[in-house]
């Protein structure tokens, strides 16, 4: 038997092989000189499909949409200099929203670093504070270990972003290659002590006004969460990232909470004697004024009759914003599994009757007339998709985002994909493209505003290039930056500045120029038929709805308690205009 010939591979080839061994099917990229040593490995192969975008920010958001709907890390490849600096926004967005991305960036030769070489950027220094891990590879022999770490770190515990910086020489240098099996991930899940479970279950069972407050950390445990909610007979509210992890058409649902959340969700949090926070992090838009947050739960703890319970896989999130009383640093799925057998069914009729009264008194509403508003479109859309379970929505950022959260019934997890903590306008279209790529058996609809869509509409080219027939786009065109316009009216005495978008193009015409199918609707009488045609027509397709501008209520005013909400414009006198909105 002859000895096997040694195989020498370049750094780029080693990375490509590692991606294949880790079952990566799709990558999102934009080429450039410093990264060509890796890009070249994708030539004339059928193992990994790559998607070319029009801007690095777009591919980053596409990878986010892909990751949040597939449970796979989004793989991004960009060049040096502006390639990596253009990735800063989507990397921070993904990190803040616990989305696993692995970002490969090119860089100048190791020998040229620190010389202000062409398209040189201090990539690690720029990204180390917005990622879970950022590392510059200095030897090709490091690659196997570094890549194993990258896949593990991005997905273990609180998911997030890993950045690997690749100098040109690393991609071209060669080393002897050994056939290495794919990485197997071992989650470092912490077991929950029995005495902790007993204490917490007793608090829940003995409470009179409990409420679940659920975040994205529960999205993979929708079935288990539903069993817990219904066994306990405890109402549930969610963040916008967790909408649908409990079916919002059910009686125990309070829909989402916070700045533009339901009145009854916010009132429930404030009135509750026991808040069970699972996979959520108490960000400012869901708490209102921290000094006024959850007074009854705090009082109940002092009287040993309740309190605030917090389960989060990231220990840094516990007691970071709200000082909670019973803390569990563990995976939410494990906590739900272990606590459910210990939870008792309680009727809690006075509490549930109170919530029913609030729901009846404070539904989501708006001023309806002969004009067509964003809410009209969303309500009709909700009616026409009510029997469908195979639709994923993305949104841009603005009033249309909040109105979509309000007026669509979210029944399944990971069907509302939006930029949360960072609030990135332009997120909707590229995220929809990523979701459409990762979910070819589902329809993906981007609900977008004119201002938000303008920021990334160039990626329509990507949708057409890859013939994404499951991709649809709704533009709610009110010719203004609606959320900021509302704030200017409410908080700045109607001094409207820098929000006018009347010079935006016809999105109907723009869509056709890119090769999209296109529809347009200008009034309510055509709304039903237009949406019906839009939903049954294969994509890529865009429908522009020319709507009138209107405010998004309810609204928790700056500096106010969570349940001190402005319900309509007539309550403008209740606003403290010395505190700016955010």
PyMOL commands that set and color helices and strands:
alter all, ss='L'
color gray80, all
select helices_A, chain A and resi 11-21+33-42+56-70+82-85+88-96+110-112+123-127+140-155+168-172+194-206+216-232+240-242+263-271+284-287+290-292+295-302+315-317+332-340+349-361+374-384+399-407+427-438+450-454+457-465+482-491+507-514+524-536+569-574
alter helices_A, ss='H'
color red, helices_A
select strands_A, chain A and resi 8-10+26-29+49-52+74-78+101-107+133-137+161-167+174-176+210-214+235-238+253-256+274-278+307-311+326-328+391-395+416-417+443-449+471-477+517-521+541-546+555-556+565-566
alter strands_A, ss='S'
color yellow, strands_A
deselect
rebuild
show_as cartoon
